[in-house]
Amino acid sequence: AQPQTGGPRDGPGRKAPVMHRAFPPWAFVLLVSVGCQILKFVLYGVANRRLTLRPLVTTNGLPSLYAVTFGCLSTLVLRTQGYQSPIFVAVFVFSGIILHDAVRVQGSMDRGGRAALLVAQSLEENHRWLAQIRPLLGDRRHRPLHIALGLILGVLVGLLWDPSPSLD
């Protein structure tokens, strides 16, 4: 008895692929997300002339983690499922909703933070807690430019992924 091959695409004498893809899409998107945070860490470190771990744990900033992740995910689904696929449409629509909300909701939080900062500044300046609150009330907003550049980066990196099956 001959060993079974992986499916109809495998010809006689060809081994079944070890993995469906050379690099699984979920792992690629995760790797791109981690790469985005490392890029943000480096960019903000160079711009501020000092390294801080804050960019590694924030989703906002340049590039936006949401935008890079959803841009890459949408590109991978488009390349594997096609533009008429219900899966692609769902990923595309939900990505758009999440990115739209990121800009709008974060903008509301920014306005609330500014109001809280004004209240804190109107109190006496010598309170110890004021110095602890100020860094927390900084800009936490997803800017449209950060979203746009993150989407472009996510799509471009998504185009690097090889959707062809791996044959060992």
Protein Blocks (a to p, Z undefined) as FASTA:
>chain_A
ZZddfbjklcghiacdfbfbfbdfklmmmmmmmmmmmmmmmmmmmmnopacfklmmccgd
cddfklmmmmmmmmmmmmmnopkbmklmmmmmmmmmmmmmmmmmmmmmmmmmmmmmmmmm
mmcfkbmklmmmmmmmmcfbdcfklmmmmmmmmmmmmmmpcfbdcdZZ
